[in-house]
Amino acid sequence: GWGLGSFSQEPGTNASFSMWGGILGFGLTAGAIFLLREYLLYMVKAALLEPLAITCMMQVYFPAIEGQTPNPEWEEKLNNASKKFREMVKSRQLGGKQIKCFHLIENF
């Protein structure tokens, strides 16, 4: 018969199956490990490095803008940037007076 015994008598076929099975198994394992490593590295970056970078940037940004007054030309450009932004500016009122875009950004 052509059962398992006959199949095992073909050394070339067995070697080929063993070789491709090993390569495929190793490739899948290596791929899974690579994806897990990339996921974990991204999570570490998101949890630790990004908040640290934002904190450092804020320590430089706030002293740099302290005492500066907004440029009216830029306020006008930002107030007219888009329909959605205009609606957002109009919807935020402070004592019946429209808030300028820079105040929106500062209070965000």
Secondary structure, DSSP 8 states (H G I E B T S, - for coil): --SHHHHHT-HHHHHHHHHHHHHHHHHHHHHHHHHHHHHHHHHHIIIIIHHHHHHHHHHHHHHHHTT----HHHHHHHHTS-HHHHHHHHH-EETTEE--HHHHHHT-
